[in-house]
């Protein structure tokens, strides 16, 4: 099982960024998928989950209305569109199978700063 997140970078407050996650080694379309993050010096935080068909996504209150999770089962890809970024969104972002933190692979760093 491999999960590799990418697309992070430095963005100004109020800006947007889209993260991607490439999945391999398992039947991607058979599992709900999630995004989570870990800010420096803090524990991990679940952000969003999407079911196998891409319907009925759920979000943490901290990102609801700003972030959008989506998936492309044909490409085994998971996405996170992030708008209205805030300094407190600075973290390493990971994709996970269901909400299992232990399944995370390589994360991508998002830094929100002016």
C-alpha positions in Angstrom: 0.0 0.0 0.0 1.3 3.4 -1.0 -0.2 6.8 -0.5 1.8 9.8 -1.7 0.5 13.3 -1.2 1.8 16.2 -3.2 1.0 19.7 -4.3 1.9 21.6 -1.1 3.8 24.8 -0.9 3.9 28.3 0.4 0.7 30.3 -0.1 -0.5 33.7 1.2 -3.4 34.0 3.6 -6.6 33.9 1.7 -5.0 31.9 -1.1 -5.9 28.6 -2.6 -4.1 25.3 -3.2 -5.0 21.9 -4.5 -3.4 18.8 -3.0 -3.3 15.5 -4.7 -2.7 12.0 -3.4 -1.6 9.1 -5.6 -2.7 5.7 -4.3 -1.4 2.3 -5.3 -1.2 -1.3 -4.0 -4.8 -1.7 -3.0 -8.3 -1.4 -4.5 -8.7 2.3 -4.3 -12.3 2.3 -5.4 -13.3 -0.1 -2.6 -12.4 2.2 0.3 -13.5 5.5 1.7 -10.6 8.0 1.7 -9.7 10.9 4.0 -7.4 13.8 4.4 -5.7 14.7 7.7 -3.0 17.0 8.8 -0.5 17.5 11.5 0.7 21.0 12.4 4.2 21.5 13.9 4.2 20.3 17.5 0.6 19.2 17.5 -1.3 16.0 17.1 -3.0 15.0 13.9 -6.4 16.3 12.8 -8.9 14.7 10.6 -10.1 17.0 7.9 -12.4 15.3 5.4 -13.7 11.9 4.2 -15.2 10.8 0.9 -17.0 7.6 0.3 -16.2 5.1 -2.5 -18.5 6.7 -5.0 -17.5 10.3 -4.2 -20.8 11.1 -2.6 -21.7 12.6 0.8 -18.3 14.0 1.8 -17.9 15.0 5.5 -15.7 17.7 6.8 -14.2 18.9 10.1 -15.7 22.2 11.3 -12.3 23.8 11.0 -12.4 23.4 7.2 -16.1 23.1 6.3 -17.0 25.6 3.5 -13.3 26.2 2.6 -12.0 22.8 1.6 -13.4 20.3 -0.9 -12.5 16.6 -1.1 -12.9 14.7 -4.3 -11.6 11.5 -6.0 -11.0 10.0 -9.4 -11.3 6.2 -9.0 -10.1 5.6 -12.6 -6.8 7.2 -11.7 -6.6 6.2 -8.1 -6.3 9.8 -7.1 -7.6 11.8 -4.2 -7.8 15.5 -4.1 -8.2 18.4 -1.6 -9.1 21.8 -2.9 -8.3 24.4 -0.3 -9.6 27.9 -0.5 -9.5 30.8 2.0 -6.3 29.5 3.5 -5.3 30.7 7.0 -2.0 30.7 8.9 -3.5 28.0 11.2 -3.8 25.7 8.2 0.0 25.4 8.1 0.7 21.7 8.5 1.8 18.6 6.8 -1.1 17.1 4.9 -1.7 13.4 4.5 -4.2 11.1 2.8 -5.4 8.0 4.5 -7.5 5.0 3.9 -10.8 5.5 5.6 -9.8 7.5 8.7 -6.9 5.3 9.7 -4.0 7.6 10.6 -1.7 4.6 10.5 -2.2 4.2 6.8 -0.8 7.6 5.8 2.2 7.7 3.5 4.3 10.6 2.4 2.7 13.9 3.3 3.0 17.3 1.7 3.8 20.5 3.6 1.5 23.5 3.3 2.7 26.8 4.7 0.3 29.7 4.9 2.2 32.9 5.5 2.6 36.4 4.2 
